[in-house]
């Protein structure tokens, strides 16, 4: 896709589930829907790719790395608790989540 094509693309917001308020996720077996979401939104959330253990390890690594990079203005450690997600608690305010470097390795 050329720069001209991407410039003229209609900007669409990724769909949110009315059931739970999270981004709509697609089953790994539903290749047609995956391709459709990639074409339409440029990304897709695929459900149940990680095991429960892998999910827990990923979240633990993410928050550990993010907390190690917190700025002096942080008021509390980041966690699954949304009350910890104030802007000042994130490592890099200009990049929202993390600095421009990989934070979680597999």
VOKE-645335 format. One record per residue (C-alpha): z, x, y; residue in one letter. Coordinates in steps of 0.2 Angstrom, whole numbers, padded with zeros to 4 digits, always signed. Each point is the difference from the previous one (the first is absolute). Layout:
N
ZXYA
...
//
This chain:
106
+0000+0000+0000X
-0005+0007+0017X
+0011+0001+0015X
-0011-0014+0008X
+0003-0011-0015X
+0019+0003+0001X
+0000-0003+0019X
-0008-0017-0002X
+0011-0006-0014X
+0011-0015+0003X
+0018+0005+0000X
+0009-0010-0013X
+0019-0001-0004X
+0005+0003-0018X
+0005-0017-0007X
+0019-0004-0002X
+0006-0010-0015X
+0007-0017+0005X
+0012+0001-0015X
+0010+0015+0005X
-0007+0007+0017X
-0006+0016-0008X
-0018+0007+0000X
-0011-0009-0013X
-0001+0011-0016X
-0014+0000-0013X
+0002+0002-0019X
-0007+0017-0006X
-0011-0010-0012X
-0008-0010+0014X
-0014+0013+0005X
-0010-0013+0010X
+0014-0004+0011X
+0005+0018+0002X
-0018+0004+0006X
+0000-0015+0011X
+0016+0005+0009X
-0006+0018+0002X
-0017-0006+0007X
+0009-0012+0012X
+0016+0009+0005X
-0003+0018-0004X
+0016+0000-0011X
+0007-0010-0015X
+0018-0002-0007X
-0001+0001-0019X
+0016-0008-0008X
+0010+0008-0014X
-0008+0017+0000X
+0016+0009-0001X
+0014-0003-0013X
+0017-0006+0007X
+0006+0018-0002X
-0014+0007+0009X
+0002-0012+0014X
+0018+0004+0002X
-0004+0019-0001X
-0013-0002+0014X
+0011-0010+0011X
+0014+0013-0002X
-0011+0014+0004X
-0008-0008+0015X
+0017-0004+0008X
+0007+0017-0005X
-0014+0009+0009X
+0000-0012+0015X
+0019+0002+0002X
-0002+0019-0001X
-0013-0001+0015X
+0010-0012+0011X
+0001+0004+0018X
+0016+0003+0009X
-0001-0018+0008X
+0002-0008-0018X
+0015-0012-0001X
+0000-0002-0019X
-0008+0006-0016X
-0016-0009-0005X
+0001-0011-0016X
-0006-0016-0007X
+0011-0009+0012X
-0012-0006+0014X
+0014+0001+0012X
-0002+0019-0001X
-0018-0001+0005X
+0002+0002+0019X
-0013+0011+0008X
+0013+0014+0004X
+0004+0002-0018X
-0018+0005-0006X
-0004+0018+0000X
-0014+0000+0012X
-0002-0014+0013X
-0018+0003+0004X
-0005-0001-0018X
+0012-0014-0005X
+0004+0005-0018X
-0001+0019-0002X
-0007+0016+0007X
-0018+0004-0003X
+0003+0008-0017X
+0001-0006-0018X
+0018-0006-0003X
+0000-0006-0018X
-0007+0011-0014X
-0004-0006-0018X
//
